[in-house]
């Protein structure tokens, strides 16, 4: 796959399974990667694994100025942002009729509003270079819906629309914007699901297995490459066929 030597990347949610796998894939292609998240020990452990081409840049994206401070810190640590992977996310599940305003607002703030502000803060540098890659990690539920996750689904679906708009606005400057939508991926979050739920999910996957973080990371790495320069405004579904969209 492509050579990202000389490119810098910011990966949010890098302390989780998918984010860590994405960081590994980008470093393997030669990029310098800023690892962001709230769990500093996990970020430091990942940096120890990845070596000199990684930087730890902790951030709380739910804070009022969290995204702006992260962009500034990443630019200081890496010299700029060529590739933005907006992967950080959170859930606070509940049925619509019982969901509180606080749970709605917090999930939308972290999953959608923070992504918007990170994109806005990263675009100026990309436009000056006339090269950039914006990749938002969404979810299969953004297209299919999911009972009990109205806030999460709405935020992830909003990301799809945001990315399509960004792709149209900056495509002429050599910048692409795309989504990667994972399905049932084996992570710490899915490991906590009841066995019955996992069994139903696996039964609906034609390839016969759960996805791995590396399956998602490979798609992100492709979209970050120069070879993907003619792919923009798209959502790449990585779900083993459980939802053929």
N, C-alpha and C positions, 0 to 999 in steps of 0.2 A: 504494500500500500504506500501512500505518499510519504514524502520526506518533509517533516515539519521543523527541520533545523532552522534556527533563527527566529522561530515564532514563539510567542508567549501566550499562555492560556490561563484563564481563571476558571476553576471548577468549584461550584458551590455544592454543599452537601457532600464534601469529599470524605467525611468521616463515616459515611454509610457504605453499604456494599456496592451499589451502582456507581456512586461518585468515586470511590477508591479504584474501581475497575477502569473507569474512564481515565482517571489520572495516570494509571499504569500504562494504558494504551497510548496516550498522548506522549508521555515521556519516552516510551519505546520508539516512537517515531521521530524523536529528536527535539520535541518542544520543551521549553521551560514552563513549569506548571505551578501556579499558585493554588495551594490547597486551603479551601475555606470551609468553615463549619463552626459549630459551637462546642464540640467535644475535643478540646485541645490535646489530651493525651493520645487519642486515636489519630489525630492529624500528625503529631510528632512521631508516632510509630510508623505511619505511612511515609513520612519524610525520611526516616532512617532507612527504610526499604528502598526508596527511590533515589536517594543520593542528592548530588549537587544541583541537579536540574529541577529541584522542587523547592518551594518556599511555603512556609506556614503563615497564613494570613487569617486568623480567626475573625468571625463576625457573627453578630446577632441580627439577622435580617428583619426581625420583628421590631427592632428599635427604630425610633423616628428617623434618624439619619443613618441607619445601619448600611443600606446599600451604597450611599454616597461615600461614606467612610471606607467601605470595602474597596470601591473603585480607586480611591486615592491611595490606599495602602498597597493595593496590587501594582499600581503604576510605580510607586516608590520601590517596591521589592523586585519587580520584574522589568521595569522600564516601559511598560505599556501593556495593552491587552489586544492581541490579534484574534484570539478565539475565546468566546464567552460560552461556557456550558452552564446554563441555569438549571441546576438539578435539585437544589434544596427544596424541601417540602415538608409539610406536616399534615396531620389529620386530627380532627376532633369530631368523631362520628355521632350521628343521632338522626332520628326521623325528623322530617321538616316541621311537623306540628309541635315537636318538643325542642327543637334546636334554639339555643339562645342567640341573641345578637352578638354576644361576646365570641361565641364559638364560630359564628359565621364570619365576623369581621377579622378575627385573628387568622383563620385559614386563608381567606382571600388576601389578606395583607402579605402573608409569607409566600404563598404559592403564585400569586398573580402580580400584586402591586410591587413587590420587591423585584420581581423579574423585569417589570417595565422600567423601574428606576435603574437597575443594573445595565439594561440595554441602552437607555438614554445616556448614562454616564460613559459607556464604552464606545459609543458611535463616533464621537468627535475624532478620537485618535485613529479609528479605522478609516474614516473618510479621508483624513490627511494622507494616509498610506495608500489609499485606494485598494485596500484588501482587508477582508475581515470575515469571520465566521461566527454566527450567532446560532446556538443550538439549545432549544428548550426541551427538557425531559418532561413529557406530559404523562398520559396514561390511557390505556384502552378504555377506561370508564368515561373519558371525555367524549367519546363517540357513542358508547353503549349505555351510559348511565349506570348508577349503582344505588340500590336502596340504602338509606342511612348515611349517604355521603353527599348530600346536596351541595354543601359548601365546597368540598374538595372537587367534585365533578364540575361545578360551575367555574371554579378557578382554573382548572386544567383546560376546560373548553374555551375559556377566555384567552388562555395562552395561545391556543391554535389561531384564533382570530388576530391576536396581537402580532404573532409571527408573520402571518400572511400580509398584514399591513406594512410591517417593517420591511419585508422582502420587496414590496412594491416601491417603497420610498427610497431605498438605498441600493437597489440592484445595479443601477448605472455606475456606482462607485466601486464595483468589484467586491461588494459585500453580499453574502448569502445569509438567509435566515430560514431555519427549518426546525421541525419538531421530531423527536423520537418518542414513540408511545409504547412503553413496555406493557406486556400483559402480566401473567403470573410468573414472577421471578423469585427465585429462592434468595431471600434476604432475611435480616433479623426481624423485619416487620412481618413478613409472611410466615416465618417460623412460629410466630405467636398465635396463628389462626388455629381454631379447632380442627381436629383430624377430619371430621365430616366435611368441613368447608374445603379443606385441601383436596380431599378425595373427589368432590364434585368438580372442582376446578380442573384437576388433572384429567378427569373423564371427558372434559370438553375440549381438550387440546389434541388435535389430530396427530402431531408429531410424537405424542405419547410421553412427554416429560415436561417438567417445569423448566422455565428458562433460567439461565445463569447470568450474573452481572456482566460477565464477559461477552455474552451475546448482545447485550445492549451497548457495551463499550465499543465493540467492533463497528457498529452502525454509527455511533457518534464519531469515531475516528475517521470513518469514510467521509462523513459530511464536513469534517474539519479539513480535509485534504484539498489540495489543488485539483485533484481529479474530479471533485464534486462541484466544480465552479459553475456548472450549468444546471445544478439542482438547487432550487430555492422556492420558498413558500409551500413546502411539502411537509406532510406528516408520514414518517416511516414507522409502520407498525411492526413491533417485534413481539409476537405473541404466540408463535407456534401454530397459528391458524385458528386459535380459539375464537377470534372475531375477524372475519375476512371482509375488510372495509375498503 
